[in-house]
C-alpha cells in the first residue's frame, strides 16, 4: 500500500482496493476487531460500538495482517503484545498519521498551544487520541512526560469548537464495503439473489422494503450465465 498523502479518509474503500473487505457491526463486548482469510480475500470485522477514532485505528491495523500474510491473532492494545502485533500497530499508526504531514501541521500550530495542536492532528487525521499521542512521541515532537500529560487529557467538545473543527465519523455500524454492497445489490436486481439473502448479505444496512425493483432477466442472459464457453 502506498504511503498516503495527507489524511487518509474512507479507509473502508481503501481496504477494499487491496482485497480486504471491512465490515463494521455492533458486536457488544466481543472485542475490537478480527481478521480472517477467505480464499484470496481478507475479511475484517470492526466493532462499531467503540468510538470513531478507535474504529479507524482498529481498521488500519487489519491491512497489516492482510498485507503481511498474518492470519488472525488476538488483537492487543497499542502499547503491548508480541513483536508481530507491535509491528502491525506501528504500521497502523503511520498509515493514519504519516510523518511529513503530521510534522508540518504540528510545526504550524504547536507554538501557540501544544495540546490543542495535538487535538487538531487527531481531528484532521481522524485518529484516536492514544494513537495521536503515540505518534507525536514516535516522531520526537513531544517527550515522554508530555505524552503522559496529553493522554490523560483527551479532547473535549470545547476543543473542537476552539479549533473550528468537527469530527467526521466513519464506519457507523452497520457498514459494509462500498463495492461489495454495490455488487450484492446488483446481483439482487438481476435476480441472482433473493430479497432475504440480499438483506442478510448487507448486514442490516437495508430493510426488505428498501430494495429496488428487480430488472427483468432475458433468456439469452440466462443462457450466457450457464454456458461455460461464453
Backbone as CSV, one residue per row, in Angstrom:
resi,resn,N_x,N_y,N_z,CA_x,CA_y,CA_z,C_x,C_y,C_z
1,UNK,0.844,-1.188,0.000,0.000,0.000,0.000,0.883,1.243,0.000
2,UNK,0.665,2.170,-0.916,1.470,3.379,-0.978,1.186,4.264,0.218
3,UNK,2.201,5.018,0.628,2.018,5.937,1.748,1.005,7.003,1.356
4,UNK,0.084,7.340,2.256,-0.922,8.334,1.931,-0.318,9.724,1.854
5,UNK,-0.925,10.593,1.074,-0.545,11.992,1.033,-1.638,12.773,1.719
6,UNK,-1.373,13.232,2.948,-2.394,13.874,3.736,-3.271,12.850,4.425
7,UNK,-4.326,13.319,5.084,-5.209,12.391,5.804,-5.817,11.340,4.876
8,UNK,-5.866,10.118,5.349,-6.448,9.015,4.584,-7.888,8.819,5.043
9,UNK,-8.822,9.292,4.244,-10.233,9.159,4.568,-10.832,7.966,3.812
10,UNK,-12.038,7.587,4.230,-12.739,6.453,3.624,-11.839,5.226,3.599
11,UNK,-11.369,4.852,4.779,-10.440,3.738,4.914,-11.068,2.421,4.470
12,UNK,-12.375,2.311,4.622,-13.077,1.102,4.206,-12.902,0.862,2.706
13,UNK,-13.006,1.931,1.920,-12.842,1.813,0.457,-11.385,1.488,0.101
14,UNK,-10.450,2.103,0.816,-9.033,1.830,0.577,-8.717,0.360,0.833
15,UNK,-9.255,-0.176,1.921,-9.042,-1.593,2.230,-9.585,-2.483,1.122
16,UNK,-10.740,-2.117,0.599,-11.367,-2.933,-0.443,-10.498,-2.992,-1.691
17,UNK,-9.765,-1.924,-1.964,-8.912,-1.882,-3.148,-7.746,-2.852,-3.065
18,UNK,-7.367,-3.253,-1.861,-6.264,-4.211,-1.726,-6.785,-5.611,-1.383
19,UNK,-8.088,-5.824,-1.593,-8.650,-7.150,-1.387,-9.028,-7.457,0.039
20,UNK,-9.281,-6.432,0.840,-9.691,-6.606,2.225,-11.096,-6.036,2.392
21,UNK,-12.066,-6.904,2.648,-13.446,-6.476,2.857,-13.633,-6.173,4.334
22,UNK,-13.960,-4.926,4.642,-14.067,-4.486,6.030,-15.517,-4.165,6.373
23,UNK,-16.022,-4.810,7.412,-17.384,-4.611,7.887,-17.338,-4.000,9.287
24,UNK,-18.300,-3.148,9.580,-18.439,-2.601,10.929,-19.799,-3.020,11.471
25,UNK,-19.787,-3.774,12.558,-21.013,-4.239,13.198,-20.899,-4.018,14.700
26,UNK,-22.022,-3.804,15.330,-22.036,-3.693,16.785,-22.016,-5.104,17.362
27,UNK,-20.874,-5.492,17.906,-20.738,-6.837,18.477,-20.588,-6.781,20.000
28,UNK,-21.052,-5.694,20.575,-21.039,-5.584,22.029,-19.631,-5.574,22.593
29,UNK,-19.403,-6.436,23.566,-18.102,-6.505,24.236,-17.239,-7.644,23.699
30,UNK,-17.513,-8.088,22.471,-16.814,-9.251,21.927,-15.373,-8.944,21.518
31,UNK,-14.967,-7.688,21.480,-13.608,-7.333,21.093,-13.597,-6.165,20.136
32,UNK,-12.375,-5.707,19.788,-12.235,-4.535,18.924,-12.359,-4.880,17.447
33,UNK,-11.678,-5.941,17.017,-11.636,-6.268,15.588,-11.137,-7.682,15.403
34,UNK,-11.378,-8.221,14.202,-10.896,-9.560,13.863,-10.601,-9.614,12.374
35,UNK,-9.701,-10.506,11.996,-9.327,-10.669,10.591,-9.231,-12.161,10.271
36,UNK,-9.783,-12.536,9.117,-9.624,-13.902,8.625,-9.367,-13.843,7.125
37,UNK,-8.800,-14.923,6.590,-8.604,-15.055,5.154,-9.697,-15.941,4.584
38,UNK,-10.279,-15.513,3.468,-11.301,-16.289,2.771,-10.864,-16.369,1.313
39,UNK,-10.255,-17.497,0.949,-9.703,-17.607,-0.403,-8.580,-16.603,-0.580
40,UNK,-8.671,-15.803,-1.646,-7.644,-14.791,-1.880,-8.041,-13.427,-1.332
41,UNK,-9.099,-13.388,-0.555,-9.557,-12.146,0.065,-9.308,-12.178,1.563
42,UNK,-9.228,-10.998,2.137,-9.233,-10.868,3.582,-10.562,-10.279,4.009
43,UNK,-11.029,-10.657,5.181,-12.269,-10.105,5.730,-11.964,-9.586,7.131
44,UNK,-12.297,-8.327,7.357,-12.089,-7.714,8.666,-13.437,-7.323,9.250
45,UNK,-13.599,-7.576,10.524,-14.790,-7.152,11.251,-14.352,-6.199,12.347
46,UNK,-14.870,-4.976,12.297,-14.550,-3.950,13.284,-15.767,-3.736,14.165
47,UNK,-15.545,-3.673,15.451,-16.634,-3.453,16.395,-17.114,-2.006,16.290
48,UNK,-18.321,-1.826,15.796,-18.870,-0.493,15.622,-19.293,0.171,16.905
49,UNK,-19.216,-0.528,18.027,-19.624,0.070,19.292,-18.559,1.011,19.859
50,UNK,-17.282,0.782,19.508,-16.221,1.609,20.078,-16.222,2.980,19.412
51,UNK,-15.494,3.932,19.992,-15.545,5.309,19.494,-14.913,5.399,18.100
52,UNK,-15.265,6.457,17.334,-14.849,6.537,15.928,-13.341,6.497,15.716
53,UNK,-12.578,7.178,16.563,-11.131,7.160,16.399,-10.554,5.773,16.599
54,UNK,-11.070,5.074,17.584,-10.598,3.717,17.830,-11.011,2.791,16.700
55,UNK,-12.208,2.991,16.124,-12.630,2.181,14.978,-11.645,2.338,13.829
56,UNK,-11.247,3.573,13.570,-10.302,3.823,12.469,-8.969,3.146,12.738
57,UNK,-8.499,3.231,13.975,-7.231,2.570,14.277,-7.377,1.056,14.124
58,UNK,-8.475,0.514,14.630,-8.685,-0.933,14.529,-8.710,-1.380,13.073
59,UNK,-9.358,-0.595,12.210,-9.411,-0.968,10.804,-8.051,-0.779,10.139
60,UNK,-7.320,0.266,10.496,-5.986,0.475,9.927,-5.036,-0.643,10.325
61,UNK,-5.306,-1.287,11.442,-4.492,-2.407,11.911,-4.679,-3.648,11.029
62,UNK,-5.895,-3.857,10.537,-6.200,-5.094,9.816,-5.491,-5.235,8.468
63,UNK,-5.274,-4.147,7.678,-4.464,-4.320,6.465,-3.057,-4.829,6.763
64,UNK,-2.560,-4.554,7.970,-1.266,-5.104,8.340,-1.291,-6.618,8.341
65,UNK,-2.319,-7.200,8.957,-2.469,-8.657,8.921,-2.613,-9.146,7.479
66,UNK,-3.381,-8.396,6.693,-3.674,-8.814,5.324,-2.424,-8.738,4.442
67,UNK,-1.699,-7.627,4.518,-0.545,-7.423,3.650,0.658,-8.248,4.083
68,UNK,0.787,-8.466,5.387,1.921,-9.241,5.875,1.658,-10.739,5.857
69,UNK,0.464,-11.139,5.399,0.134,-12.551,5.321,0.016,-13.193,6.680
70,UNK,-0.440,-12.430,7.647,-0.529,-12.923,9.020,-1.976,-13.265,9.326
71,UNK,-2.259,-14.531,9.532,-3.626,-14.946,9.840,-4.059,-14.363,11.167
72,UNK,-5.346,-14.471,11.437,-5.916,-13.828,12.616,-5.198,-14.226,13.898
73,UNK,-4.885,-13.216,14.675,-4.360,-13.412,16.025,-5.106,-12.457,16.938
74,UNK,-5.226,-12.754,18.238,-5.940,-11.856,19.140,-5.365,-10.453,19.093
75,UNK,-6.252,-9.440,19.053,-5.794,-8.064,18.992,-5.295,-7.612,20.357
76,UNK,-4.378,-6.624,20.335,-3.801,-6.138,21.582,-3.825,-4.621,21.596
77,UNK,-3.572,-4.055,22.752,-3.522,-2.608,22.878,-2.277,-2.063,22.193
78,UNK,-2.285,-0.753,21.903,-1.188,-0.131,21.187,0.139,-0.353,21.911
79,UNK,0.126,-0.349,23.215,1.369,-0.372,23.974,1.880,-1.773,24.282
80,UNK,1.150,-2.834,23.920,1.554,-4.165,24.356,1.559,-5.169,23.238
81,UNK,1.748,-6.444,23.598,1.643,-7.519,22.643,2.981,-7.997,22.131
82,UNK,2.937,-9.016,21.273,4.169,-9.603,20.764,4.746,-8.755,19.638
83,UNK,5.869,-9.235,19.073,6.581,-8.445,18.071,5.745,-8.207,16.820
84,UNK,5.000,-9.229,16.388,4.166,-9.069,15.191,3.090,-8.013,15.416
85,UNK,2.438,-8.084,16.558,1.391,-7.103,16.834,1.962,-5.701,16.976
86,UNK,3.136,-5.575,17.574,3.751,-4.252,17.680,4.101,-3.708,16.300
87,UNK,4.585,-4.581,15.420,4.884,-4.166,14.050,3.623,-3.683,13.345
88,UNK,2.527,-4.424,13.490,1.284,-4.058,12.809,0.679,-2.797,13.422
89,UNK,0.812,-2.634,14.722,0.347,-1.390,15.343,1.126,-0.195,14.808
90,UNK,2.447,-0.363,14.640,3.261,0.717,14.082,2.825,1.027,12.657
91,UNK,2.544,-0.019,11.881,2.033,0.160,10.514,0.752,0.990,10.539
92,UNK,-0.172,0.641,11.440,-1.455,1.335,11.500,-1.283,2.804,11.862
93,UNK,-0.420,3.089,12.824,-0.214,4.472,13.251,0.381,5.305,12.113
94,UNK,1.376,4.752,11.413,1.999,5.502,10.315,1.055,5.629,9.117
95,UNK,0.175,4.655,8.937,-0.818,4.752,7.863,-1.781,5.903,8.122
96,UNK,-2.245,6.019,9.348,-3.211,7.059,9.692,-2.561,8.420,9.908
97,UNK,-1.325,8.413,10.404,-0.655,9.654,10.801,0.729,9.726,10.138
98,UNK,0.789,9.969,8.826,2.070,9.977,8.121,3.004,11.069,8.637
99,UNK,4.281,10.724,8.696,5.291,11.578,9.325,5.295,13.013,8.789
100,UNK,5.426,13.167,7.488,5.608,14.510,6.923,4.420,15.413,7.210
101,UNK,3.213,14.916,6.954,2.028,15.744,7.115,1.771,16.085,8.581
102,UNK,1.992,15.124,9.453,1.811,15.385,10.883,2.821,16.415,11.368
103,UNK,4.060,16.265,10.953,5.110,17.198,11.369,4.820,18.608,10.877
104,UNK,4.335,18.717,9.636,4.019,20.034,9.093,2.894,20.706,9.860
105,UNK,1.850,19.968,10.171,0.732,20.549,10.906,1.166,20.921,12.327
106,UNK,1.955,20.068,12.939,2.465,20.352,14.281,3.318,21.634,14.281
107,UNK,4.201,21.770,13.327,5.087,22.936,13.254,4.299,24.227,13.068
108,UNK,3.165,24.129,12.377,2.361,25.322,12.095,1.497,25.751,13.272
109,UNK,1.272,24.858,14.230,0.286,25.171,15.287,0.786,24.990,16.711
110,UNK,1.859,24.232,16.927,2.230,23.837,18.290,2.757,24.981,19.134
111,UNK,3.325,26.017,18.522,3.888,27.111,19.318,2.819,27.833,20.117
112,UNK,1.601,27.879,19.604,0.528,28.579,20.300,-0.013,27.758,21.465
113,UNK,-0.265,26.468,21.244,-0.808,25.594,22.290,-0.545,24.163,21.851
114,UNK,0.417,23.510,22.499,0.854,22.189,22.051,-0.265,21.160,22.144
115,UNK,-1.017,21.165,23.251,-2.085,20.170,23.383,-3.157,20.392,22.326
116,UNK,-3.520,21.659,22.092,-4.545,21.946,21.092,-4.046,21.566,19.699
117,UNK,-2.746,21.697,19.457,-2.175,21.253,18.187,-2.329,19.749,18.034
118,UNK,-2.133,19.019,19.135,-2.319,17.564,19.099,-3.773,17.213,18.805
119,UNK,-4.702,17.973,19.399,-6.127,17.741,19.132,-6.425,17.993,17.655
120,UNK,-5.842,19.044,17.096,-6.062,19.364,15.682,-5.584,18.212,14.798
121,UNK,-4.452,17.619,15.144,-3.938,16.479,14.375,-4.879,15.287,14.500
122,UNK,-5.347,15.028,15.715,-6.257,13.908,15.936,-7.526,14.057,15.099
123,UNK,-8.083,15.271,15.084,-9.322,15.515,14.338,-9.060,15.494,12.838
124,UNK,-8.013,16.185,12.393,-7.730,16.282,10.966,-7.464,14.918,10.346
125,UNK,-6.754,14.062,11.085,-6.403,12.752,10.552,-7.361,11.653,11.030
126,UNK,-8.379,12.047,11.788,-9.393,11.113,12.300,-8.741,9.926,12.997
127,UNK,-7.790,10.235,13.846,-7.057,9.208,14.577,-7.445,9.230,16.041
128,UNK,-7.381,8.084,16.678,-7.675,8.024,18.105,-6.681,8.882,18.868
129,UNK,-7.090,9.335,20.034,-6.232,10.198,20.841,-4.971,9.449,21.278
130,UNK,-5.119,8.196,21.653,-3.952,7.406,22.064,-2.963,7.251,20.914
131,UNK,-3.476,6.948,19.722,-2.599,6.797,18.559,-1.916,8.114,18.220
132,UNK,-2.644,9.219,18.324,-2.069,10.529,18.031,-0.922,10.849,18.983
133,UNK,-1.163,10.660,20.270,-0.119,10.941,21.256,1.084,10.024,21.053
134,UNK,0.825,8.768,20.713,1.922,7.826,20.458,2.752,8.255,19.257
135,UNK,2.091,8.693,18.198,2.830,9.099,17.000,3.619,10.389,17.242
136,UNK,3.058,11.323,17.975,3.804,12.539,18.289,5.071,12.206,19.075
137,UNK,4.957,11.229,19.966,6.144,10.786,20.706,7.108,10.047,19.787
138,UNK,6.599,9.183,18.913,7.446,8.447,17.971,8.268,9.393,17.103
139,UNK,7.654,10.504,16.708,8.305,11.457,15.812,9.179,12.455,16.558
140,UNK,9.237,12.337,17.865,10.075,13.233,18.662,9.511,14.630,18.802
141,UNK,8.212,14.778,18.565,7.590,16.095,18.664,7.182,16.430,20.096
142,UNK,6.985,15.424,20.916,6.751,15.605,22.346,7.621,14.606,23.093
143,UNK,7.869,14.882,24.376,8.650,13.934,25.160,7.716,13.010,25.936
144,UNK,8.296,12.091,26.703,7.500,11.082,27.392,6.549,11.700,28.407
145,UNK,7.002,12.732,29.120,6.134,13.364,30.119,4.971,14.097,29.462
146,UNK,5.221,14.727,28.302,4.138,15.399,27.573,3.133,14.375,27.053
147,UNK,3.652,13.263,26.570,2.739,12.217,26.099,1.831,11.757,27.230
148,UNK,2.401,11.523,28.397,1.596,11.082,29.532,0.570,12.138,29.912
149,UNK,0.983,13.408,29.893,0.076,14.504,30.233,-1.046,14.607,29.210
150,UNK,-0.706,14.546,27.919,-1.717,14.654,26.873,-2.698,13.481,26.945
151,UNK,-2.157,12.279,27.110,-3.008,11.086,27.114,-4.049,11.146,28.223
152,UNK,-3.680,11.759,29.342,-4.608,11.850,30.481,-5.623,12.969,30.313
153,UNK,-5.527,13.743,29.220,-6.442,14.863,28.996,-6.993,14.804,27.578
154,UNK,-7.911,13.861,27.315,-8.433,13.684,25.952,-9.224,14.894,25.476
155,UNK,-9.436,15.005,24.162,-10.154,16.152,23.598,-11.576,16.277,24.130
156,UNK,-12.031,17.506,24.192,-13.399,17.802,24.626,-14.151,18.515,23.497
157,UNK,-15.449,18.646,23.670,-16.252,19.374,22.686,-15.777,20.813,22.564
158,UNK,-15.338,21.400,23.684,-14.842,22.773,23.647,-13.584,22.893,22.795
159,UNK,-12.731,21.861,22.815,-11.540,21.875,21.977,-11.916,21.927,20.502
160,UNK,-12.908,21.139,20.114,-13.332,21.126,18.714,-13.874,22.494,18.304
161,UNK,-14.630,23.118,19.211,-15.185,24.441,18.914,-14.066,25.461,18.781
162,UNK,-13.075,25.380,19.671,-11.946,26.316,19.622,-11.179,26.197,18.310
163,UNK,-11.117,24.998,17.789,-10.397,24.758,16.539,-11.258,25.012,15.305
164,UNK,-12.568,25.118,15.501,-13.471,25.232,14.360,-13.545,23.954,13.557
165,UNK,-13.368,22.820,14.241,-13.338,21.508,13.577,-14.514,20.654,14.029
166,UNK,-14.877,19.701,13.191,-15.882,18.701,13.546,-15.313,17.318,13.280
167,UNK,-15.637,16.406,14.161,-15.187,15.033,13.956,-16.117,14.352,12.965
168,UNK,-15.565,13.888,11.852,-16.348,13.184,10.838,-16.179,11.685,11.065
169,UNK,-17.204,11.069,11.620,-17.111,9.647,11.974,-17.242,8.767,10.734
170,UNK,-16.456,7.702,10.703,-16.551,6.692,9.651,-17.023,5.376,10.254
171,UNK,-17.565,4.530,9.401,-17.942,3.163,9.762,-18.934,3.111,10.931
172,UNK,-19.958,3.937,10.840,-21.038,3.825,11.820,-21.740,2.494,11.569
173,UNK,-21.811,1.678,12.586,-22.384,0.335,12.410,-23.898,0.400,12.198
174,UNK,-24.418,-0.447,11.293,-23.686,-1.393,10.449,-23.151,-0.714,9.185
175,UNK,-21.998,-1.180,8.715,-21.414,-0.649,7.489,-20.768,-1.794,6.729
176,UNK,-20.990,-1.807,5.417,-20.394,-2.837,4.561,-19.477,-2.157,3.553
177,UNK,-18.502,-2.868,2.998,-17.625,-2.274,1.994,-18.419,-1.756,0.807
178,UNK,-18.087,-0.574,0.285,-18.931,0.052,-0.746,-19.072,-0.769,-2.020
179,UNK,-17.976,-1.288,-2.565,-18.063,-2.055,-3.807,-18.757,-3.396,-3.571
180,UNK,-18.479,-3.990,-2.430,-19.177,-5.231,-2.048,-20.684,-5.000,-2.018
181,UNK,-21.111,-3.918,-1.346,-22.539,-3.620,-1.269,-23.145,-3.389,-2.636
182,UNK,-22.405,-2.687,-3.482,-22.891,-2.422,-4.843,-23.095,-3.719,-5.620
183,UNK,-22.146,-4.646,-5.464,-22.243,-5.904,-6.207,-23.357,-6.800,-5.669
184,UNK,-23.538,-6.808,-4.371,-24.638,-7.590,-3.791,-25.969,-7.068,-4.314
185,UNK,-26.129,-5.747,-4.296,-27.383,-5.159,-4.771,-27.572,-5.416,-6.261
186,UNK,-26.490,-5.363,-7.022,-26.585,-5.648,-8.446,-27.006,-7.079,-8.708
187,UNK,-26.502,-8.012,-7.898,-26.890,-9.412,-8.046,-28.372,-9.602,-7.731
188,UNK,-28.868,-8.868,-6.751,-30.301,-8.945,-6.442,-31.124,-8.401,-7.606
189,UNK,-30.710,-7.265,-8.152,-31.500,-6.630,-9.204,-31.571,-7.486,-10.467
190,UNK,-30.569,-8.321,-10.687,-30.604,-9.192,-11.867,-31.151,-10.577,-11.534
191,UNK,-31.708,-10.742,-10.349,-32.371,-11.978,-9.988,-31.464,-13.093,-9.511
192,UNK,-30.192,-12.804,-9.269,-29.260,-13.840,-8.829,-29.324,-14.085,-7.324
193,UNK,-29.898,-13.140,-6.590,-30.066,-13.286,-5.139,-31.512,-12.997,-4.777
194,UNK,-32.015,-13.723,-3.793,-33.353,-13.438,-3.279,-33.311,-12.189,-2.418
195,UNK,-34.479,-11.635,-2.130,-34.550,-10.437,-1.299,-34.005,-10.702,0.097
196,UNK,-34.399,-11.826,0.706,-33.962,-12.115,2.069,-32.448,-12.354,2.117
197,UNK,-31.916,-13.033,1.094,-30.475,-13.271,1.054,-29.714,-11.963,0.896
198,UNK,-30.261,-11.070,0.085,-29.631,-9.767,-0.135,-29.561,-8.974,1.156
199,UNK,-30.676,-8.923,1.867,-30.698,-8.198,3.141,-29.693,-8.809,4.117
200,UNK,-29.618,-10.134,4.118,-28.664,-10.799,5.002,-27.225,-10.453,4.665
201,UNK,-26.886,-10.444,3.382,-25.521,-10.137,2.961,-25.166,-8.677,3.172
202,UNK,-26.174,-7.829,3.270,-25.929,-6.405,3.523,-25.970,-6.069,5.009
203,UNK,-26.117,-7.072,5.842,-25.908,-6.973,7.294,-26.673,-5.824,7.964
204,UNK,-27.932,-5.696,7.597,-28.767,-4.719,8.293,-28.633,-3.296,7.815
205,UNK,-27.895,-3.064,6.734,-27.793,-1.704,6.208,-29.026,-1.320,5.397
206,UNK,-29.820,-2.305,4.995,-31.089,-2.047,4.311,-32.142,-2.996,4.869
207,UNK,-33.392,-2.622,4.699,-34.523,-3.483,5.033,-35.153,-3.984,3.734
208,UNK,-36.019,-4.980,3.847,-36.661,-5.533,2.652,-37.366,-4.452,1.835
209,UNK,-38.043,-3.534,2.545,-38.802,-2.510,1.829,-37.895,-1.482,1.141
210,UNK,-36.610,-1.471,1.478,-35.683,-0.535,0.833,-35.188,-1.022,-0.520
211,UNK,-35.340,-2.303,-0.798,-34.766,-2.869,-2.014,-35.467,-2.334,-3.257
212,UNK,-34.709,-2.053,-4.322,-35.317,-1.581,-5.576,-35.998,-2.733,-6.303
213,UNK,-36.708,-2.391,-7.351,-37.346,-3.428,-8.155,-36.281,-4.213,-8.915
214,UNK,-36.545,-5.497,-9.069,-35.622,-6.319,-9.853,-35.846,-6.077,-11.339
215,UNK,-34.765,-6.123,-12.094,-34.853,-5.933,-13.535,-35.188,-7.265,-14.205
216,UNK,-36.006,-7.240,-15.241,-36.287,-8.484,-15.969,-34.997,-9.075,-16.530
217,UNK,-34.890,-10.377,-16.477,-33.696,-11.071,-16.990,-34.094,-11.818,-18.259
218,UNK,-33.377,-11.578,-19.353,-33.710,-12.221,-20.626,-33.218,-13.662,-20.630
219,UNK,-33.852,-14.483,-21.488,-33.411,-15.868,-21.630,-31.986,-15.946,-22.161
220,UNK,-31.602,-15.016,-23.030,-30.241,-15.020,-23.572,-29.212,-14.819,-22.466
221,UNK,-29.504,-13.897,-21.534,-28.545,-13.654,-20.454,-28.463,-14.854,-19.536
222,UNK,-29.591,-15.540,-19.319,-29.556,-16.751,-18.501,-28.731,-17.839,-19.166
223,UNK,-28.881,-17.969,-20.502,-28.088,-18.965,-21.218,-26.604,-18.657,-21.101
224,UNK,-26.248,-17.362,-21.212,-24.838,-16.979,-21.102,-24.289,-17.318,-19.722
225,UNK,-25.120,-17.110,-18.693,-24.680,-17.401,-17.324,-24.351,-18.870,-17.137
226,UNK,-25.064,-19.735,-17.852,-24.872,-21.169,-17.659,-24.045,-21.806,-18.771
227,UNK,-23.620,-21.004,-19.739,-22.816,-21.534,-20.858,-21.339,-21.425,-20.516
228,UNK,-20.634,-22.530,-20.299,-19.223,-22.452,-19.901,-18.303,-21.904,-20.982
229,UNK,-18.806,-21.842,-22.235,-17.974,-21.352,-23.328,-18.187,-19.875,-23.613
230,UNK,-19.141,-19.256,-22.916,-19.448,-17.857,-23.204,-18.464,-16.928,-22.526
